[in-house]
């Protein structure tokens, strides 16, 4: 691999020199502008210098395009020999030159070193292949070749795109009594602990919430220890607890406690592959009424494809938001961001530990952006965009 430098009066002129001499084997690394000549700093000329390296082998596609351009040149010469007017010939030459310049610019952008570096960062953070391609295509559409040389600015813009996607745009639920929140999700994601945390913060008025009269309801009476776990939480927090097994039980419980501010429903953990059990659970939860808010709990440690499958399997429950659990058990969040984007889902809450009522917070873009490895995050600028974020001990 050879590293070379080329100079010229303008950025485009230097690029054309490089492409004419080396074709697609030349890969741009950096460029700089400077002045040369003159007297005592006056009357100097602006110059542009581009540093690039040469690949060992030129792609076949480049040779094909070069052959096509040579054919076009020969056709132009034939037209001159056939006494075509000079104006027509010059017009075609100008069009051909613009086509070559645009082609070189697009090719340079498509293979720019900054795009390779960005793709490597996204892959290292376990973003899905589909979402990486989407982000890279968006960069190509919004960044000029010169803009791509500013890798710090490129990172900032991509982080803004990721953060904007995480902003909670859901409208606040209409005030009604009782407000019913149902938590569904696969086995082992921490639904019962999450329900206990939500009960505690709403009862105590934490995280800027108003204190509520809260009741918990559990449908998970079949797992060994499940009832004992939620009963322990209820006893410690002094939150009333009801157990139900059928749709009628759930409907009657909600009707009986219609004067309660908030009823939180813990459900049976089911494998997303168990379609029959999921259908039975859906029938029971329909008794919660059309105004019930259903949230899907998903562990941050889940692989992207498995997460996408869970999203799909739980669609019949018409969940309005996602609770991401176990954020403390992973250092990569690209899988979560990819799945949320690909399925167009909104994350509402985050949990990152077992402590009740601690280890739960409202979803904030910076919580995810700060977990991205290798990205240089301008926190003051991001907080200006998304609001202040407090790191919890």
C-alpha positions as CSV (number, residue, x, y, z in Angstrom):
1,X,0.0,0.0,0.0
2,X,1.4,3.4,-1.0
3,X,0.7,6.7,0.7
4,X,0.9,9.7,-1.7
5,X,0.2,13.5,-1.7
6,X,-1.2,15.6,-4.6
7,X,-1.6,19.4,-4.7
8,X,-3.7,21.8,-6.8
9,X,-5.6,25.1,-6.9
10,X,-9.0,23.6,-5.9
11,X,-10.3,20.5,-4.1
12,X,-12.0,19.3,-7.3
13,X,-8.9,19.9,-9.4
14,X,-6.8,17.7,-7.1
15,X,-9.4,15.0,-7.0
16,X,-9.6,14.9,-10.8
17,X,-5.8,14.6,-10.9
18,X,-5.8,11.7,-8.5
19,X,-8.7,9.9,-10.2
20,X,-7.2,10.4,-13.7
21,X,-3.9,9.0,-12.7
22,X,-4.9,6.3,-10.2
23,X,-8.6,5.6,-10.8
24,X,-10.5,3.8,-8.0
25,X,-7.3,2.5,-6.4
26,X,-6.8,5.9,-4.7
27,X,-8.4,6.2,-1.3
28,X,-8.7,9.6,0.3
29,X,-7.4,10.0,3.8
30,X,-7.3,13.8,4.5
31,X,-7.0,17.2,2.9
32,X,-5.7,20.7,3.9
33,X,-5.7,24.2,2.5
34,X,-2.7,26.5,2.6
35,X,-1.2,29.6,0.9
36,X,2.0,29.7,-1.1
37,X,4.2,32.3,-2.7
38,X,3.8,36.1,-2.3
39,X,5.8,38.7,-0.5
40,X,5.5,39.1,3.3
41,X,2.3,37.1,3.3
42,X,0.8,39.2,0.4
43,X,-0.2,38.1,-3.1
44,X,0.0,34.4,-2.1
45,X,-2.1,31.8,-3.8
46,X,-4.5,29.4,-2.2
47,X,-3.5,25.7,-2.6
48,X,-5.2,22.4,-1.6
49,X,-3.2,19.3,-0.6
50,X,-4.9,15.8,-0.5
51,X,-3.2,12.8,1.1
52,X,-4.3,9.4,-0.2
53,X,-3.2,5.8,-0.5
54,X,-3.2,3.3,-3.4
55,X,-4.8,-0.1,-3.2
56,X,-2.9,-3.0,-4.8
57,X,-5.6,-3.9,-7.3
58,X,-8.2,-1.8,-9.2
59,X,-11.8,-3.0,-9.2
60,X,-13.2,-4.4,-12.4
61,X,-16.0,-2.0,-12.2
62,X,-13.6,0.9,-12.4
63,X,-11.9,-0.6,-15.5
64,X,-15.3,-1.0,-17.1
65,X,-16.3,2.7,-16.4
66,X,-12.9,3.8,-17.7
67,X,-13.4,1.8,-20.9
68,X,-16.9,3.4,-21.3
69,X,-15.4,6.9,-21.0
70,X,-12.8,6.1,-23.6
71,X,-15.5,5.0,-25.9
72,X,-17.3,8.3,-25.3
73,X,-14.2,10.2,-26.1
74,X,-13.7,8.3,-29.4
75,X,-17.3,9.1,-30.4
76,X,-16.7,12.8,-29.7
77,X,-13.6,12.8,-32.0
78,X,-15.6,11.0,-34.7
79,X,-18.3,13.8,-34.5
80,X,-15.6,16.4,-35.0
81,X,-14.3,14.5,-38.0
82,X,-17.8,14.5,-39.4
83,X,-17.9,18.3,-39.4
84,X,-20.2,18.6,-36.5
85,X,-20.3,22.1,-35.2
86,X,-17.8,23.0,-32.5
87,X,-20.5,24.3,-30.2
88,X,-22.3,20.9,-30.2
89,X,-19.0,19.1,-29.5
90,X,-18.0,21.4,-26.7
91,X,-21.5,20.9,-25.1
92,X,-21.1,17.2,-25.1
93,X,-17.5,17.4,-23.8
94,X,-18.8,19.6,-20.9
95,X,-21.6,17.2,-20.1
96,X,-19.1,14.3,-20.1
97,X,-16.7,16.1,-17.8
98,X,-19.6,16.8,-15.3
99,X,-20.6,13.2,-15.5
100,X,-17.0,12.0,-14.7
101,X,-16.7,14.5,-11.8
102,X,-20.0,13.5,-10.3
103,X,-19.1,9.8,-10.6
104,X,-15.8,10.4,-8.9
105,X,-17.4,12.3,-6.1
106,X,-20.0,9.7,-5.5
107,X,-17.5,6.9,-5.5
108,X,-15.2,8.8,-3.2
109,X,-18.1,9.4,-0.7
110,X,-19.1,5.7,-0.9
111,X,-15.7,4.5,0.1
112,X,-14.5,7.3,2.3
113,X,-12.4,6.3,5.3
114,X,-14.8,8.1,7.7
115,X,-17.6,5.8,6.6
116,X,-15.5,2.8,7.2
117,X,-14.6,4.1,10.7
118,X,-18.2,4.9,11.5
119,X,-19.4,1.4,10.4
120,X,-16.7,-0.2,12.6
121,X,-17.9,1.8,15.6
122,X,-21.5,0.8,15.0
123,X,-20.6,-2.9,14.5
124,X,-18.5,-2.8,17.7
125,X,-21.6,-1.6,19.6
126,X,-23.6,-4.5,18.2
127,X,-25.9,-2.5,15.9
128,X,-27.7,-4.7,13.5
129,X,-26.5,-4.9,9.9
130,X,-29.8,-3.5,8.6
131,X,-29.7,-0.5,10.9
132,X,-26.0,0.2,10.1
133,X,-26.7,0.3,6.4
134,X,-29.7,2.6,7.0
135,X,-27.5,5.0,9.0
136,X,-24.6,4.9,6.5
137,X,-27.0,5.6,3.6
138,X,-28.4,8.5,5.5
139,X,-24.8,9.9,6.0
140,X,-24.1,9.5,2.2
141,X,-27.3,11.4,1.4
142,X,-26.6,14.3,3.9
143,X,-22.8,14.7,3.9
144,X,-20.6,16.1,1.1
145,X,-17.2,14.6,0.4
146,X,-15.5,17.5,2.1
147,X,-17.9,17.2,5.2
148,X,-16.9,13.6,5.6
149,X,-13.4,14.7,6.5
150,X,-14.7,16.1,9.8
151,X,-15.1,12.8,11.6
152,X,-16.0,14.5,14.9
153,X,-18.9,16.4,13.3
154,X,-20.0,13.2,11.6
155,X,-20.2,11.4,15.0
156,X,-22.2,14.3,16.5
157,X,-24.8,14.2,13.8
158,X,-25.2,10.4,14.0
159,X,-25.6,10.6,17.8
160,X,-28.3,13.2,17.2
161,X,-30.1,10.9,14.8
162,X,-29.9,8.1,17.4
163,X,-31.0,10.4,20.2
164,X,-33.9,11.9,18.2
165,X,-35.2,8.4,17.6
166,X,-35.3,7.8,21.4
167,X,-37.2,10.9,22.4
168,X,-40.5,9.9,24.0
169,X,-43.3,11.4,21.8
170,X,-46.1,9.6,23.5
171,X,-48.9,11.8,24.8
172,X,-49.7,11.6,28.5
173,X,-52.7,9.3,29.3
174,X,-56.0,10.9,30.0
175,X,-56.6,11.1,33.8
176,X,-59.0,8.4,34.8
177,X,-59.6,6.1,37.8
178,X,-58.3,3.5,38.0
179,X,-55.3,3.9,35.6
180,X,-54.3,0.3,34.7
181,X,-50.8,-0.6,33.6
182,X,-50.1,-4.1,32.4
183,X,-46.5,-5.5,32.1
184,X,-46.0,-8.4,29.6
185,X,-42.8,-10.0,28.4
186,X,-40.9,-13.3,28.2
187,X,-39.7,-15.3,31.2
188,X,-36.7,-14.0,33.1
189,X,-36.7,-10.3,32.1
190,X,-37.6,-9.1,35.6
191,X,-41.3,-8.2,35.2
192,X,-42.2,-8.8,38.9
193,X,-39.3,-6.7,40.2
194,X,-40.1,-4.0,37.7
195,X,-43.8,-3.9,38.8
196,X,-42.7,-3.6,42.4
197,X,-40.4,-0.6,41.5
198,X,-43.2,1.1,39.5
199,X,-45.6,0.6,42.5
200,X,-43.1,2.1,44.9
201,X,-42.2,5.2,42.8
202,X,-45.9,6.0,42.1
203,X,-46.9,5.5,45.8
204,X,-44.0,7.6,47.1
205,X,-44.1,10.2,44.4
206,X,-40.6,9.7,43.2
207,X,-39.0,10.8,39.9
208,X,-41.3,13.9,39.8
209,X,-44.5,11.8,40.1
210,X,-47.4,12.7,42.2
211,X,-48.1,10.3,45.1
212,X,-50.7,7.7,44.1
213,X,-53.0,5.2,45.7
214,X,-51.6,2.0,44.2
215,X,-52.6,-1.6,44.1
216,X,-50.8,-4.6,42.5
217,X,-52.4,-7.5,40.8
218,X,-50.6,-10.7,39.8
219,X,-51.7,-13.4,37.3
220,X,-48.4,-15.3,37.8
221,X,-49.6,-17.8,40.4
222,X,-48.1,-20.9,38.7
223,X,-44.3,-20.4,39.0
224,X,-42.8,-21.7,42.2
225,X,-41.9,-18.7,44.4
226,X,-43.5,-16.1,42.1
227,X,-46.4,-15.4,44.4
228,X,-44.1,-15.3,47.5
229,X,-41.8,-12.8,45.8
230,X,-44.5,-10.3,44.9
231,X,-46.2,-10.8,48.3
232,X,-42.9,-9.9,50.0
233,X,-42.6,-6.7,47.9
234,X,-46.3,-5.8,48.6
235,X,-45.8,-6.3,52.4
236,X,-42.6,-4.2,52.6
237,X,-44.1,-1.4,50.6
238,X,-47.6,-1.7,52.2
239,X,-49.2,-1.9,48.8
240,X,-52.4,-4.0,48.5
241,X,-52.0,-7.2,46.3
242,X,-54.7,-9.2,44.5
243,X,-54.2,-12.6,42.7
244,X,-56.3,-13.5,39.7
245,X,-56.5,-16.6,37.4
246,X,-59.2,-15.8,34.9
247,X,-60.5,-12.9,32.8
248,X,-63.5,-12.6,35.1
249,X,-61.3,-12.4,38.2
250,X,-59.3,-9.6,36.6
251,X,-62.4,-7.7,35.5
252,X,-64.1,-8.0,39.0
253,X,-60.9,-6.9,40.8
254,X,-60.6,-3.8,38.7
255,X,-64.3,-3.0,39.1
256,X,-64.1,-3.6,42.9
257,X,-61.2,-1.1,43.3
258,X,-62.4,1.5,40.8
259,X,-61.5,4.3,43.2
260,X,-57.8,3.3,43.2
261,X,-55.5,5.7,41.3
262,X,-53.2,3.1,39.8
263,X,-53.5,-0.7,39.3
264,X,-50.3,-2.5,38.2
265,X,-50.8,-5.9,36.7
266,X,-47.9,-8.5,36.7
267,X,-48.3,-11.3,34.2
268,X,-47.0,-14.8,33.6
269,X,-43.7,-15.0,31.9
270,X,-44.1,-16.8,28.6
271,X,-41.8,-17.8,25.8
272,X,-42.6,-15.9,22.6
273,X,-42.6,-19.3,20.9
274,X,-45.5,-20.5,23.1
275,X,-48.3,-19.2,20.9
276,X,-51.1,-21.0,22.8
277,X,-50.1,-19.7,26.2
278,X,-49.7,-16.2,24.8
279,X,-53.2,-16.4,23.3
280,X,-54.6,-17.5,26.7
281,X,-52.8,-14.6,28.4
282,X,-54.2,-12.1,25.9
283,X,-57.7,-13.3,26.6
284,X,-57.3,-12.7,30.3
285,X,-55.8,-9.3,29.8
286,X,-58.6,-8.1,27.5
287,X,-60.6,-7.9,30.8
288,X,-58.4,-5.0,31.8
289,X,-60.4,-2.8,29.3
290,X,-59.5,-0.8,26.3
291,X,-58.0,2.0,28.4
292,X,-55.3,-0.2,30.0
293,X,-51.7,0.7,29.1
294,X,-49.7,-2.4,28.1
295,X,-45.9,-2.2,28.3
296,X,-43.5,-4.9,27.0
297,X,-40.5,-5.7,29.2
298,X,-37.3,-6.7,27.3
299,X,-33.8,-7.4,28.7
300,X,-31.0,-5.3,27.3
301,X,-28.9,-8.4,27.1
302,X,-31.2,-10.0,24.5
303,X,-29.7,-10.5,21.0
304,X,-31.0,-8.3,18.3
305,X,-32.8,-11.0,16.3
306,X,-34.3,-12.5,19.4
307,X,-35.5,-9.1,20.5
308,X,-37.1,-8.4,17.1
309,X,-38.9,-11.8,17.4
310,X,-40.2,-11.0,20.9
311,X,-41.5,-7.6,19.6
312,X,-43.3,-9.4,16.8
313,X,-44.8,-12.2,19.0
314,X,-46.2,-9.8,21.6
315,X,-47.8,-7.5,19.0
316,X,-51.3,-8.9,19.6
317,X,-51.1,-7.4,23.1
318,X,-51.1,-3.9,21.5
319,X,-48.3,-2.7,23.9
320,X,-47.8,1.1,23.7
321,X,-44.2,1.2,25.0
322,X,-41.2,-0.8,26.0
323,X,-39.4,-1.2,29.4
324,X,-35.7,-2.1,28.9
325,X,-34.5,-4.1,31.9
326,X,-31.0,-5.3,33.0
327,X,-29.2,-2.3,31.5
328,X,-26.5,-2.9,34.2
329,X,-25.7,-6.3,32.7
330,X,-24.4,-5.2,29.3
331,X,-21.9,-2.6,27.9
332,X,-23.4,-2.6,24.4
333,X,-26.8,-1.1,23.5
334,X,-26.7,-1.2,19.7
335,X,-28.9,-4.2,19.8
336,X,-31.6,-2.3,21.7
337,X,-31.4,0.8,19.5
338,X,-31.5,-1.3,16.4
339,X,-34.6,-3.3,17.4
340,X,-36.4,-0.2,18.6
341,X,-35.8,1.5,15.3
342,X,-36.5,-1.5,13.1
343,X,-39.8,-2.2,14.8
344,X,-40.6,1.5,15.4
345,X,-41.1,1.1,19.2
346,X,-40.8,3.7,22.0
347,X,-38.8,3.0,25.2
348,X,-40.5,4.5,28.3
349,X,-38.6,3.1,31.3
350,X,-35.2,1.6,32.1
351,X,-34.2,-0.6,35.0
352,X,-30.6,-1.5,35.9
353,X,-30.6,-3.5,39.1
354,X,-32.7,-5.3,41.8
355,X,-33.1,-2.6,44.4
356,X,-36.7,-1.5,45.1
357,X,-37.7,1.3,44.7
358,X,-34.3,2.3,43.2
359,X,-32.7,1.1,39.9
360,X,-35.5,2.5,37.7
361,X,-35.7,5.7,35.7
362,X,-37.6,7.3,32.9
363,X,-36.0,6.6,29.5
364,X,-33.6,9.4,28.5
365,X,-31.6,9.5,25.2
366,X,-28.4,10.2,27.0
367,X,-28.6,7.0,29.0
368,X,-28.2,5.1,25.8
369,X,-25.8,7.5,24.0
370,X,-23.5,7.4,27.0
371,X,-23.3,3.6,26.7
372,X,-22.0,3.7,23.2
373,X,-18.3,2.7,23.1
374,X,-15.8,4.7,21.0
375,X,-18.1,7.7,20.2
376,X,-17.0,11.1,21.4
377,X,-20.1,12.5,23.1
378,X,-20.5,16.3,23.6
379,X,-22.7,16.0,26.7
380,X,-23.4,19.7,27.2
381,X,-24.6,20.0,23.6
382,X,-26.7,16.8,24.0
383,X,-28.3,18.0,27.2
384,X,-29.2,21.3,25.5
385,X,-30.9,19.2,22.9
386,X,-32.6,16.6,25.1
387,X,-32.7,18.1,28.6
388,X,-30.5,17.5,31.6
389,X,-29.7,14.0,32.6
390,X,-28.6,13.0,36.1
391,X,-26.3,10.1,36.6
392,X,-27.5,7.9,39.4
393,X,-25.0,6.3,41.8
